[in-house]
Amino acid sequence: MKKYVYLVICFLLVCVCLNGCKKSSDNTANETTIISLTYANFPPASTFPCVQMERWKTEVEKRTNGKVVVKTFPGGTLLDAKDMMDGVIAGQADIGCLCMAYQPGRFAVTNALALPLGIKDAKTGSKMLWDLYNKYKPAEFEQVNVLTMFTTAPSNIMSRKPVRTLGDIKGMSLRASGGAGEILQAWGANMVGMPMSATPEALQKGVVHGLFSSLEVMKDFSYAELCKYVTMTDTSIYPFAVVMNKQKFESLPDDVKKVFDDLAAEQMQWTGEYMDNHVAEAIEFSKQQHQVEFIELTDEQKAEWNKLLEPIIAKWIEDNKSKIPAEQIVADLKSMMQEPK
């Protein structure tokens, strides 16, 4: 009988130990579970939207102590530019970076930043975009969680022949995208839509005479080898957003959500500053390595060129005022431009 009791006691002790080991193992597994996220982007890895993506990935992995691992997909390898928003909503990627200017009708509020308002740099534009988004919380972003926003630097004319006057630009075919077509048309030029990657060949064949974009591409895409003239118009910027699948974001632990939220404004500011510094590097590179001439318009010329763009802003207000407070949005942006940096 004593032997039987002894065996029962031993059996129970073994069960208790095994159960304790299992709980300990389960807790350890839970503590070390890795959250893996995919992040899609559409331009090549060397360009500024992808540089900021890699910076964000590094910061997230560091601040979560490796709890979150982000796998990045540059160059449209997971989602291309026009499929980015819908692809993230559908869960094809957990996170995606999109340029709202590529779908002007869909992102009316944030695309107000693409109007020719004279925003001087990416740092200013990025802060204005972030403040505008947070004030109006546009309905087009309700199906995602916005992680950050930022803009390009202003667009300028890069060309194979000099553009010194409005007469020089008339009839020129320039590669551009989004609402830039209206700007070029107002100046008498023609917009040709094509991927950046296809533009060098088009320049060599004479299909286009130049392009209208922010100046980091002079270095990133080696346009300094083909376009020996840059006319400084500082006309319009392009807004970007980094968005996350809403259900995926809601599934994250609170401490991870806090890391993402804390990074939002910081990432916006970092990207704007990086963009401006990179443009300055590209300008210096173009001058020193490829002897590119940078043409500055006189104050009188700038006034003449900008006067032609005023109807674009008026038309945007008229076209959008039934859907959004368009006039107030433009007034807000003009007010933001006057705020000290």
LUMZA-219240 format. One record per residue: residue in three letters; x, y, z of N, C-alpha, C, O in turn. Coordinates in pm, whole numbers, padded with zeros to 5 digits, always signed. Layout:
alaXYZXYZXYZXYZ...
This chain:
met+00083-00120+00000+00000+00000+00000+00087+00127+00000+00062+00222-00073lys+00191+00124+00085+00281+00238+00091+00349+00259-00044+00369+00371-00089lys+00383+00147-00108+00448+00155-00239+00354+00219-00341+00397+00298-00425tyr+00225+00182-00334+00127+00237-00427+00112+00388-00407+00110+00463-00504val+00103+00432-00281+00091+00574-00250+00214+00648-00300+00203+00757-00357tyr+00329+00589-00278+00456+00651-00321+00457+00672-00473+00500+00776-00521leu+00410+00572-00548+00407+00582-00695+00311+00692-00740+00340+00766-00834val+00196+00701-00672+00098+00804-00708+00156+00943-00685+00141+01033-00767ile+00223+00957-00569+00284+01086-00537+00389+01123-00641+00395+01237-00686cys+00473+01026-00679+00576+01050-00780+00514+01091-00914+00563+01182-00982phe+00406+01022-00949+00339+01052-01075+00285+01196-01077+00299+01268-01175leu+00222+01234-00964+00168+01369-00956+00278+01474-00962+00261+01579-01025leu+00389+01446-00896+00502+01540-00899+00556+01558-01040+00590+01668-01083val+00564+01447-01111+00611+01454-01250+00517+01538-01335+00561+01619-01416cys+00385+01519-01316+00286+01597-01392+00298+01745-01363+00293+01829-01454val+00315+01776-01234+00330+01917-01196+00453+01977-01262+00449+02088-01314cys+00563+01903-01259+00687+01953-01320+00673+01972-01469+00717+02074-01523leu+00611+01875-01536+00593+01885-01681+00504+02003-01717+00531+02075-01813asn+00397+02023-01639+00307+02134-01665+00377+02267-01645+00359+02361-01723gly+00459+02273-01539+00536+02394-01515+00633+02422-01626+00651+02537-01667cys+00698+02317-01677+00792+02334-01788+00722+02382-01913+00774+02466-01986lys+00600+02327-01937+00524+02367-02056+00487+02514-02048+00500+02587-02146lys+00438+02560-01928+00402+02700-01912+00522+02790-01931+00515+02895-01996ser+00635+02746-01874+00758+02824-01889+00799+02833-02034+00842+02938-02081ser+00785+02720-02106+00820+02717-02248+00727+02806-02329+00771+02877-02419asp+00596+02802-02294+00498+02884-02365+00526+03032-02343+00518+03112-02437asn+00559+03068-02218+00588+03208-02188+00710+03257-02262+00714+03369-02314thr+00812+03169-02267+00934+03205-02338+00906+03225-02486+00957+03319-02548ala+00824+03135-02541+00789+03146-02683+00715+03274-02711+00740+03342-02811asn+00620+03309-02618+00545+03433-02638+00633+03556-02631+00616+03652-02706glu+00730+03549-02536+00819+03663-02518+00912+03684-02638+00955+03796-02664thr+00942+03578-02711+01038+03587-02821+00971+03579-02958+01039+03568-03060thr+00837+03584-02963+00768+03579-03091+00805+03701-03176+00795+03815-03130ile+00848+03676-03298+00889+03782-03388+00770+03824-03474+00700+03740-03531ile+00748+03955-03483+00644+04010-03570+00711+04048-03702+00794+04138-03707ser+00675+03980-03807+00734+04004-03939+00639+04085-04025+00522+04049-04041leu+00689+04197-04082+00606+04285-04164+00669+04306-04301+00792+04310-04314thr+00586+04317-04404+00634+04348-04538+00606+04494-04570+00502+04548-04534tyr+00701+04558-04638+00693+04701-04668+00724+04718-04817+00837+04693-04861ala+00623+04759-04896+00638+04774-05041+00665+04919-05078+00611+05012-05018asn+00750+04936-05179+00778+05070-05233+00797+05056-05383+00832+04949-05431phe+00774+05164-05458+00774+05151-05603+00900+05201-05675+00933+05146-05780pro+00973+05304-05624+01092+05347-05699+01213+05261-05667+01207+05177-05577pro+01324+05279-05739+01446+05201-05712+01500+05224-05571+01470+05325-05508ala+01578+05129-05523+01627+05130-05385+01710+05253-05351+01714+05294-05235ser+01777+05312-05449+01867+05424-05422+01794+05558-05406+01855+05656-05363thr+01666+05563-05440+01592+05690-05438+01542+05724-05298+01534+05637-05211phe+01509+05851-05278+01480+05897-05142+01360+05828-05075+01366+05808-04954pro+01251+05791-05147+01144+05721-05076+01189+05587-05018+01139+05543-04915cys+01284+05523-05085+01334+05395-05036+01442+05413-04929+01455+05329-04840val+01518+05522-04939+01615+05551-04833+01541+05576-04701+01583+05527-04596gln+01431+05652-04707+01355+05675-04584+01291+05545-04535+01279+05525-04414met+01252+05458-04626+01195+05328-04589+01295+05246-04507+01260+05188-04405glu+01421+05242-04554+01523+05165-04485+01555+05228-04349+01584+05156-04253arg+01551+05360-04341+01573+05426-04213+01462+05390-04116+01490+05362-03999trp+01337+05392-04162+01224+05358-04077+01235+05214-04029+01214+05186-03911lys+01269+05124-04118+01287+04982-04083+01392+04967-03972+01370+04896-03874thr+01505+05033-03990+01614+05024-03891+01570+05076-03755+01598+05014-03653glu+01501+05190-03754+01457+05248-03629+01353+05160-03559+01357+05144-03437val+01261+05104-03636+01159+05017-03577+01222+04893-03516+01189+04855-03403glu+01312+04830-03588+01375+04709-03537+01459+04738-03413+01464+04657-03320lys+01525+04855-03411+01606+04893-03295+01518+04926-03175+01546+04883-03063arg+01411+05004-03197+01329+05050-03087+01238+04942-03030+01188+04954-02918thr+01216+04836-03106+01138+04722-03054+01229+04610-03007+01183+04501-02973asn+01360+04637-03004+01458+04536-02961+01447+04406-03039+01460+04296-02984gly+01423+04420-03168+01416+04302-03254+01283+04230-03251+01268+04126-03316lys+01187+04282-03177+01055+04219-03170+00984+04227-03305+00904+04140-03340val+01013+04335-03380+00955+04354-03513+01067+04346-03616+01172+04409-03601val+01043+04269-03721+01135+04259-03834+01061+04304-03959+00952+04255-03988val+01120+04397-04032+01055+04454-04152+01132+04410-04275+01252+04434-04286lys+01062+04346-04367+01122+04306-04495+01079+04406-04601+00959+04423-04626thr+01175+04473-04663+01143+04579-04759+01149+04529-04903+01229+04442-04937phe+01063+04587-04986+01051+04549-05127+01053+04676-05213+00946+04728-05246pro+01171+04726-05251+01178+04845-05337+01152+04810-05484+01140+04693-05520gly+01144+04914-05566+01140+04894-05711+01017+04825-05766+01023+04766-05873gly+00903+04833-05693+00781+04771-05743+00782+04620-05743+00705+04558-05816thr+00869+04558-05663+00879+04412-05663+00764+04344-05590+00741+04224-05609leu+00691+04419-05507+00574+04363-05440+00446+04432-05487+00347+04366-05517leu+00448+04565-05492+00335+04643-05543+00389+04760-05623+00490+04820-05585asp+00322+04795-05734+00368+04910-05811+00298+05036-05762+00214+05031-05672ala+00332+05150-05822+00288+05279-05770+00136+05293-05764+00082+05335-05662lys+00067+05258-05871-00078+05280-05876-00157+05176-05799-00274+05198-05769asp-00096+05061-05768-00165+04956-05692-00134+04962-05544-00184+04880-05467met-00053+05058-05502-00001+05059-05366-00111+05067-05260-00115+04985-05169met-00199+05165-05272-00303+05185-05170-00396+05065-05161-00420+05012-05052asp-00448+05021-05275-00541+04909-05275-00472+04779-05233-00533+04693-05170gly-00344+04766-05268-00270+04646-05229-00251+04638-05079-00259+04530-05021val-00226+04751-05014-00213+04753-04868-00348+04728-04802-00357+04654-04704ile-00454+04788-04855-00588+04764-04800-00624+04616-04808-00684+04560-04716ala-00586+04552-04919-00617+04410-04939-00523+04317-04864-00548+04197-04857gly-00414+04371-04807-00321+04287-04733-00213+04223-04817-00144+04133-04770gln-00197+04267-04943-00088+04213-05026+00048+04256-04972+00148+04187-04992ala+00051+04369-04905+00168+04415-04829+00115+04473-04699+00006+04530-04696asp+00192+04457-04591+00149+04514-04463+00160+04666-04465+00076+04736-04409ile+00266+04716-04530+00294+04859-04535+00328+04896-04679+00386+04816-04752gly+00292+05017-04720+00325+05062-04854+00349+05211-04857+00291+05286-04779cys+00434+05254-04948+00463+05395-04969+00402+05437-05102+00430+05376-05205leu+00318+05540-05101+00252+05583-05224+00269+05732-05247+00284+05810-05153cys+00267+05769-05374+00269+05910-05414+00128+05948-05453+00075+05898-05553met+00065+06035-05376-00075+06070-05400-00096+06142-05532-00205+06139-05588ala+00009+06208-05583-00004+06283-05709-00034+06192-05827-00084+06238-05930tyr-00003+06062-05814-00030+05969-05923-00179+05938-05936-00222+05886-06039gln-00258+05970-05832-00403+05950-05836-00471+06077-05782-00526+06076-05672pro-00467+06185-05860-00513+06315-05809-00659+06318-05768-00694+06388-05672gly-00745+06244-05836-00886+06245-05800-00915+06173-05671-01012+06205-05602arg-00833+06076-05637-00858+05994-05519-00813+06063-05390-00875+06046-05285phe-00706+06142-05399-00647+06202-05280-00655+06355-05289-00553+06424-05292ala-00777+06404-05292-00798+06547-05321-00735+06637-05215-00668+06734-05251val-00755+06608-05089-00706+06698-04984-00554+06707-04985-00498+06817-04992thr-00487+06593-04978-00341+06595-04970-00277+06640-05101-00165+06691-05101asn-00346+06621-05213-00290+06665-05341-00294+06817-05357-00242+06869-05456ala-00355+06887-05264-00347+07033-05266-00202+07078-05254-00166+07187-05299leu-00117+06993-05193+00025+07027-05181+00095+07030-05317+00200+07092-05330ala+00036+06963-05418+00096+06961-05551+00061+07085-05633+00112+07102-05744leu-00025+07171-05580-00057+07295-05651+00067+07387-05655+00152+07380-05566pro+00076+07471-05757+00193+07560-05768+00187+07677-05671+00159+07790-05709leu+00214+07645-05545+00203+07744-05438+00336+07811-05405+00339+07912-05335gly+00445+07755-05457+00575+07814-05430+00641+07765-05302+00719+07837-05241ile+00611+07642-05262+00674+07583-05143+00822+07560-05174+00856+07498-05274lys+00909+07610-05088+01050+07624-05124+01136+07499-05102+01239+07483-05167asp+01095+07411-05013+01180+07294-04985+01097+07179-04929+00981+07197-04892ala+01160+07061-04921+01090+06941-04877+01061+06943-04727+00959+06889-04683lys+01147+07005-04650+01124+07012-04505+00997+07090-04478+00914+07048-04397thr+00981+07205-04544+00860+07286-04528+00738+07212-04581+00634+07206-04515gly+00751+07155-04701+00638+07084-04762+00593+06965-04680+00473+06942-04666ser+00687+06890-04624+00653+06772-04545+00576+06811-04419+00478+06746-04383lys+00622+06917-04353+00552+06962-04232+00412+07012-04267+00316+06986-04195met+00399+07084-04378+00268+07133-04421+00174+07018-04452+00057+07021-04414leu+00224+06915-04520+00143+06798-04554+00096+06727-04428-00021+06690-04417trp+00186+06708-04334+00153+06637-04210+00048+06715-04130-00046+06657-04077asp+00066+06846-04122-00031+06929-04049-00167+06931-04119-00271+06927-04054leu-00165+06936-04253-00290+06935-04329-00365+06803-04308-00486+06803-04286tyr-00292+06692-04315-00355+06561-04294-00416+06552-04154-00529+06506-04139asn-00343+06595-04053-00392+06584-03916-00508+06678-03887-00590+06650-03799lys-00517+06789-03960-00631+06878-03941-00758+06821-04004-00865+06826-03943tyr-00746+06768-04125-00865+06728-04200-00895+06578-04196-01007+06537-04225lys-00796+06495-04162-00814+06349-04159-00898+06302-04278-01010+06254-04260pro-00846+06314-04400-00925+06285-04521-00983+06143-04522-00919+06048-04479ala-01105+06133-04573-01175+06005-04575-01102+05899-04656-01116+05780-04630glu-01023+05943-04756-00954+05846-04841-00849+05764-04767-00798+05665-04821phe-00816+05803-04643-00719+05727-04563-00785+05648-04451-00715+05591-04366glu-00918+05643-04447-00987+05577-04338-00965+05425-04334-00976+05364-04228gln-00934+05365-04448-00916+05220-04453-00775+05174-04422-00745+05054-04427val-00688+05268-04389-00550+05233-04355-00508+05310-04230-00578+05400-04185asn-00393+05272-04176-00332+05350-04069-00213+05425-04129-00123+05363-04185val-00213+05556-04117-00106+05638-04175+00013+05640-04079+00000+05681-03964leu+00129+05595-04128+00249+05589-04045+00332+05717-04053+00394+05756-03954thr+00334+05781-04168+00400+05910-04184+00367+05967-04321+00307+05900-04404met+00407+06091-04343+00391+06157-04473+00512+06246-04497+00580+06287-04403phe+00538+06277-04623+00649+06366-04659+00631+06408-04804+00544+06357-04873thr+00714+06502-04850+00705+06548-04988+00842+06547-05055+00945+06532-04990thr+00839+06564-05185+00962+06587-05259+01006+06732-05239+00935+06812-05179ala+01122+06763-05291+01163+06902-05306+01089+06960-05427+01028+06884-05502pro+01093+07091-05449+01021+07152-05562+01071+07101-05698+01186+07059-05713ser+00981+07107-05796+01014+07064-05933+01081+07175-06012+01049+07293-05998asn+01175+07134-06096+01246+07227-06184+01261+07162-06322+01240+07042-06338ile+01298+07242-06421+01310+07194-06559+01453+07149-06586+01547+07229-06577met+01469+07022-06621+01597+06968-06664+01588+06941-06813+01498+06869-06856ser+01677+06996-06893+01660+06988-07038+01792+06975-07112+01900+07001-07058arg+01781+06935-07238+01898+06918-07323+01938+07047-07391+02051+07061-07439lys+01845+07143-07395+01878+07277-07448+01832+07378-07345+01737+07351-07270pro+01894+07494-07338+01862+07590-07231+01722+07648-07242+01673+07677-07351val+01658+07664-07126+01528+07732-07117+01551+07856-07031+01558+07849-06909arg+01561+07969-07098+01589+08095-07029+01467+08187-07025+01460+08278-06942thr+01372+08162-07115+01251+08245-07122+01130+08157-07147+01145+08039-07178leu+01011+08213-07135+00889+08140-07168+00888+08099-07314+00833+07994-07349gly+00948+08180-07398+00954+08145-07540+01033+08018-07564+01004+07943-07657asp+01134+07993-07481+01218+07874-07499+01145+07745-07466+01175+07640-07524ile+01050+07752-07373+00983+07629-07328+00865+07592-07418+00819+07477-07415lys+00816+07685-07495+00697+07659-07577+00723+07545-07676+00822+07545-07749gly+00632+07448-07675+00642+07334-07766+00733+07223-07719+00740+07119-07784met+00804+07241-07608+00893+07137-07558+00813+07021-07499+00709+07043-07437ser+00861+06900-07518+00801+06782-07456+00886+06743-07336+01004+06712-07349leu+00823+06744-07218+00894+06717-07094+00828+06603-07019+00706+06597-07005arg+00911+06512-06970+00858+06402-06888+00815+06459-06753+00890+06532-06689ala+00693+06424-06711+00642+06469-06581+00529+06374-06541+00495+06282-06615ser+00472+06398-06424+00362+06313-06377+00265+06395-06295+00295+06507-06254gly+00147+06337-06270+00047+06402-06186-00001+06534-06244-00019+06549-06365gly-00021+06630-06154-00075+06760-06194+00024+06849-06265-00010+06961-06302ala+00147+06802-06285+00248+06882-06355+00205+06913-06499+00252+07010-06557gly+00118+06830-06555+00072+06853-06692+00007+06988-06709+00027+07056-06809glu-00073+07028-06610-00140+07159-06616-00039+07273-06608-00054+07375-06675ile+00063+07255-06527+00167+07358-06513+00242+07375-06644+00260+07487-06692leu+00285+07264-06702+00360+07270-06827+00274+07327-06940+00322+07404-07023gln+00148+07289-06941+00058+07340-07044+00042+07492-07032+00037+07563-07132ala+00034+07541-06908+00021+07685-06887+00143+07760-06939+00132+07876-06980trp+00257+07696-06938+00380+07758-06988+00401+07734-07138+00493+07790-07198gly+00314+07651-07197+00325+07625-07340+00401+07500-07376+00430+07476-07494ala+00434+07417-07277+00505+07291-07302+00407+07174-07300+00289+07192-07271asn+00456+07056-07332+00373+06935-07335+00426+06835-07233+00546+06808-07227met+00334+06779-07151+00375+06674-07058+00371+06539-07127+00275+06506-07197val+00476+06460-07107+00480+06322-07154+00491+06233-07031+00588+06242-06956gly+00392+06148-07010+00394+06057-06895+00469+05930-06927+00438+05862-07025met+00568+05898-06846+00643+05774-06861+00720+05748-06733+00745+05841-06657pro+00758+05622-06707+00838+05593-06587+00974+05663-06592+01027+05687-06701met+01028+05696-06478+01161+05756-06471+01265+05667-06539+01356+05716-06606ser+01249+05536-06522+01347+05443-06576+01350+05443-06729+01450+05406-06789ala+01239+05486-06792+01232+05488-06939+01276+05622-06997+01295+05634-07118thr+01293+05722-06912+01320+05858-06959+01458+05876-07022+01468+05946-07123pro+01566+05816-06968+01697+05835-07033+01697+05796-07181+01752+05868-07264glu+01637+05682-07212+01632+05639-07352+01548+05735-07435+01582+05766-07549ala+01436+05782-07377+01350+05877-07447+01424+06009-07474+01404+06071-07578leu+01509+06050-07382+01590+06170-07401+01689+06151-07515+01708+06240-07599gln+01753+06036-07518+01853+06008-07621+01791+06000-07760+01853+06038-07859lys+01667+05950-07767+01599+05937-07895+01524+06064-07935+01472+06073-08046gly+01518+06162-07846+01448+06286-07877+01298+06279-07859+01226+06369-07902val+01250+06171-07796+01106+06159-07769+01063+06268-07670+00955+06324-07682val+01150+06296-07574+01129+06408-07483+01254+06496-07486+01363+06450-07518his+01236+06623-07453+01347+06718-07455+01404+06743-07315+01505+06812-07299gly+01338+06686-07216+01382+06703-07079+01278+06648-06984+01192+06569-07023leu+01286+06691-06859+01189+06645-06760+01163+06754-06658+01241+06849-06645phe+01053+06738-06586+01011+06834-06485+00993+06757-06356+00895+06683-06339ser+01088+06775-06263+01088+06694-06141+01179+06759-06039+01244+06860-06067ser+01184+06700-05919+01279+06748-05819+01420+06703-05858+01436+06604-05929leu+01520+06775-05811+01654+06767-05870+01742+06653-05820+01852+06634-05872glu+01696+06576-05721+01779+06463-05679+01800+06363-05792+01897+06287-05790val+01708+06361-05891+01719+06266-06002+01839+06297-06091+01884+06210-06167met+01891+06418-06084+02012+06449-06162+02127+06357-06124+02211+06323-06207lys+02128+06317-05997+02231+06223-05950+02179+06080-05944+02245+05988-05992asp+02062+06061-05885+02009+05926-05864+01985+05851-05995+02008+05731-06003phe+01939+05923-06098+01912+05861-06228+02013+05904-06335+01995+05875-06453ser+02118+05972-06292+02226+06016-06383+02178+06107-06494+02235+06105-06604tyr+02074+06187-06468+02027+06280-06570+02126+06391-06597+02118+06458-06700ala+02220+06412-06506+02322+06514-06529+02407+06483-06652+02468+06573-06710glu+02412+06357-06691+02487+06319-06811+02413+06358-06938+02475+06375-07043leu+02281+06372-06930+02199+06397-07049+02141+06538-07053+02127+06596-07161cys+02108+06593-06937+02047+06726-06931+02150+06826-06878+02179+06829-06759lys+02202+06905-06967+02310+06997-06929+02259+07133-06883+02337+07223-06852tyr+02125+07147-06878+02066+07274-06835+01953+07248-06734+01871+07157-06752val+01951+07327-06630+01843+07322-06532+01790+07464-06513+01865+07555-06480thr+01659+07480-06534+01595+07609-06510+01522+07602-06377+01432+07520-06360met+01560+07688-06283+01508+07684-06147+01372+07754-06141+01363+07877-06140thr+01267+07673-06137+01131+07727-06126+01075+07711-05985+00988+07787-05943asp+01125+07609-05911+01078+07582-05774+00925+07588-05767+00867+07663-05689thr+00863+07507-05851+00720+07527-05876+00627+07443-05789+00545+07499-05716ser+00638+07311-05795+00542+07229-05722+00614+07110-05660+00723+07072-05703ile+00551+07053-05558+00607+06938-05490+00511+06820-05503+00396+06837-05544tyr+00558+06701-05469+00476+06581-05476+00459+06522-05336+00558+06497-05268pro+00335+06498-05293+00311+06443-05160+00316+06289-05159+00268+06224-05252phe+00373+06234-05053+00383+06090-05032+00322+06053-04897+00318+06134-04805ala+00274+05929-04886+00225+05877-04758+00275+05733-04741+00286+05658-04838val+00304+05698-04617+00335+05559-04583+00215+05507-04504+00183+05559-04397val+00150+05405-04556+00026+05354-04496+00041+05207-04460+00119+05134-04521met-00037+05165-04359-00032+05026-04312-00172+04967-04313-00270+05035-04285asn-00178+04839-04345-00304+04766-04340-00367+04784-04201-00302+04756-04100lys-00490+04829-04197-00554+04866-04070-00567+04747-03975-00540+04760-03855gln-00608+04633-04028-00624+04515-03942-00489+04468-03886-00480+04425-03771lys-00386+04479-03969-00253+04439-03923-00205+04531-03812-00149+04485-03712phe-00227+04661-03829-00186+04755-03726-00260+04729-03596-00200+04729-03488glu-00392+04705-03604-00471+04681-03484-00429+04554-03411-00451+04542-03291ser-00369+04459-03483-00326+04333-03423-00194+04345-03347-00155+04253-03275leu-00126+04457-03362+00004+04473-03299-00010+04497-03149-00110+04553-03104pro+00089+04455-03070+00089+04488-02927+00096+04639-02907+00146+04711-02993asp+00048+04685-02794+00043+04829-02768+00181+04894-02770+00195+05007-02815asp+00283+04822-02720+00416+04881-02717+00471+04903-02858+00545+04999-02882val+00436+04814-02951+00480+04829-03090+00403+04943-03157+00461+05023-03230lys+00273+04951-03132+00193+05062-03186+00252+05196-03141+00258+05291-03219lys+00295+05202-03016+00352+05326-02964+00481+05363-03037+00505+05481-03065val+00563+05265-03068+00686+05291-03144+00650+05351-03279+00712+05449-03322phe+00553+05292-03347+00511+05342-03479+00457+05485-03467+00492+05572-03547asp+00372+05509-03368+00312+05642-03351+00419+05746-03317+00416+05858-03368asp+00512+05709-03231+00617+05802-03190+00710+05838-03306+00769+05946-03307leu+00721+05748-03403+00810+05770-03517+00749+05859-03625+00821+05912-03710ala+00616+05875-03624+00546+05936-03737+00598+06076-03771+00644+06099-03883ala+00590+06168-03677+00634+06306-03703+00785+06313-03720+00836+06390-03801glu+00857+06232-03643+01003+06230-03654+01048+06185-03793+01140+06243-03851gln+00981+06082-03846+01016+06032-03979+00984+06134-04086+01058+06148-04184met+00873+06208-04068+00838+06314-04162+00948+06420-04168+00990+06460-04276gln+00993+06463-04051+01096+06567-04046+01229+06515-04100+01298+06585-04175trp+01265+06394-04063+01392+06335-04111+01394+06327-04263+01494+06360-04325thr+01283+06283-04322+01278+06265-04467+01286+06399-04539+01356+06411-04640gly+01215+06500-04489+01222+06632-04550+01364+06687-04549+01411+06742-04649glu+01432+06673-04436+01569+06722-04426+01663+06641-04514+01751+06697-04580tyr+01645+06509-04516+01728+06425-04602+01711+06466-04749+01809+06478-04822met+01586+06487-04790+01558+06523-04929+01627+06653-04967+01691+06661-05072asp+01615+06753-04883+01677+06883-04914+01829+06872-04922+01892+06930-05010asn+01888+06798-04830+02034+06778-04833+02076+06700-04957+02181+06728-05016his+01996+06603-04995+02029+06521-05112+02019+06602-05241+02100+06585-05332val+01920+06691-05248+01908+06779-05364+02030+06869-05374+02085+06890-05482ala+02073+06923-05261+02193+07008-05260+02315+06930-05310+02397+06984-05384glu+02326+06804-05269+02437+06719-05317+02426+06696-05467+02527+06699-05538ala+02304+06674-05515+02284+06648-05658+02318+06771-05742+02373+06759-05851ile+02285+06889-05691+02318+07013-05763+02469+07029-05771+02523+07060-05877glu+02537+07008-05660+02683+07021-05659+02748+06917-05749+02843+06946-05822phe+02696+06794-05742+02745+06686-05828+02729+06722-05976+02820+06701-06056ser+02613+06777-06012+02585+06812-06152+02679+06921-06201+02727+06917-06314lys+02704+07019-06115+02793+07129-06154+02938+07083-06166+03006+07114-06264gln+02984+07009-06067+03126+06972-06061+03161+06858-06156+03265+06862-06223gln+03076+06757-06163+03108+06638-06243+03062+06647-06388+03121+06584-06476his+02958+06726-06415+02902+06727-06550+02881+06868-06607+02820+06884-06712gln+02931+06968-06537+02927+07107-06585+02786+07149-06629+02770+07217-06730val+02686+07110-06553+02548+07149-06581+02530+07297-06546+02578+07344-06442glu+02462+07369-06633+02434+07510-06607+02298+07523-06537+02198+07470-06585phe+02296+07593-06426+02172+07618-06353+02128+07761-06381+02198+07857-06347ile+02011+07774-06443+01960+07903-06489+01861+07958-06387+01760+07895-06356glu+01891+08075-06334+01803+08142-06238+01719+08247-06310+01772+08331-06382leu+01588+08241-06291+01499+08341-06348+01507+08470-06267+01527+08466-06145thr+01491+08582-06333+01486+08709-06262+01353+08720-06187+01260+08643-06213asp+01344+08814-06094+01219+08835-06020+01104+08866-06116+00992+08819-06096glu+01133+08944-06220+01029+08978-06318+00984+08853-06394+00864+08835-06419gln+01078+08769-06430+01043+08645-06500+00961+08552-06411+00862+08495-06456lys+01002+08536-06286+00927+08450-06193+00783+08497-06180+00690+08417-06180ala+00766+08628-06169+00631+08683-06159+00550+08651-06284+00432+08619-06276glu+00615+08660-06400+00549+08631-06528+00511+08484-06536+00398+08451-06575trp+00603+08395-06500+00576+08252-06505+00467+08213-06404+00377+08136-06437asn+00475+08267-06283+00379+08231-06178+00239+08284-06207+00140+08221-06170lys+00232+08398-06274+00101+08456-06309+00021+08359-06396-00101+08350-06384leu+00090+08288-06483+00023+08192-06571-00032+08071-06496-00117+07999-06549leu+00014+08049-06373-00027+07932-06296-00144+07959-06202-00203+07866-06147glu-00177+08085-06183-00285+08119-06091-00419+08054-06128-00491+08012-06037pro-00455+08044-06256-00581+07977-06290-00585+07829-06248-00693+07775-06228ile-00470+07765-06236-00467+07624-06194-00520+07611-06052-00598+07521-06022ile-00477+07701-05964-00524+07698-05826-00673+07729-05819-00748+07664-05747ala-00716+07830-05896-00858+07867-05899-00944+07752-05950-01052+07726-05897lys-00896+07683-06053-00971+07571-06110-00978+07456-06010-01082+07391-05998trp-00869+07431-05937-00868+07322-05837-00972+07350-05730-01044+07260-05688ile-00980+07475-05686-01080+07510-05585-01221+07488-05638-01306+07431-05570glu-01245+07534-05761-01378+07519-05822-01416+07372-05840-01529+07332-05813asp-01320+07292-05884-01347+07149-05910-01371+07069-05783-01439+06966-05786asn-01316+07115-05670-01320+07034-05548-01408+07089-05437-01430+07022-05336lys-01459+07210-05453-01529+07274-05341-01659+07205-05301-01708+07225-05189ser-01717+07125-05391-01839+07053-05354-01810+06928-05271-01900+06873-05207lys-01683+06883-05272-01646+06760-05200-01568+06788-05072-01583+06717-04972ile-01485+06891-05075-01399+06924-04962-01394+07075-04945-01429+07147-05039pro-01352+07127-04829-01341+07273-04812-01218+07326-04885-01120+07367-04823ala-01224+07325-05017-01107+07351-05101-01048+07490-05079-00926+07505-05069glu-01134+07591-05071-01084+07727-05055-01011+07743-04922-00907+07808-04914gln-01068+07682-04816-01005+07690-04685-00872+07615-04682-00777+07658-04617ile-00866+07502-04753-00742+07424-04758-00630+07506-04821-00518+07508-04770val-00659+07573-04932-00558+07657-04996-00517+07771-04904-00399+07805-04895ala-00614+07830-04835-00584+07938-04740-00496+07886-04627-00402+07953-04584asp-00527+07765-04578-00446+07703-04473-00301+07685-04519-00208+07715-04445leu-00284+07634-04640-00149+07609-04692-00071+07738-04707+00047+07744-04674lys-00136+07840-04758-00067+07970-04773-00027+08027-04637+00078+08089-04624ser-00112+08004-04537-00080+08049-04402+00037+07970-04345+00126+08027-04281met+00036+07839-04368+00146+07754-04320+00280+07795-04379+00383+07787-04313met+00277+07840-04504+00402+07881-04571+00466+08001-04503+00586+08022-04514gln+00386+08078-04433+00437+08199-04366+00488+08169-04225+00550+08255-04162glu+00460+08047-04175+00503+08012-04040+00655+07999-04035+00716+07951-04130pro+00718+08040-03924+00863+08024-03911+00902+07878-03908+00829+07795-03853lys+01017+07845-03968+01062+07706-03973+01118+07664-03838+01161+07550-03822
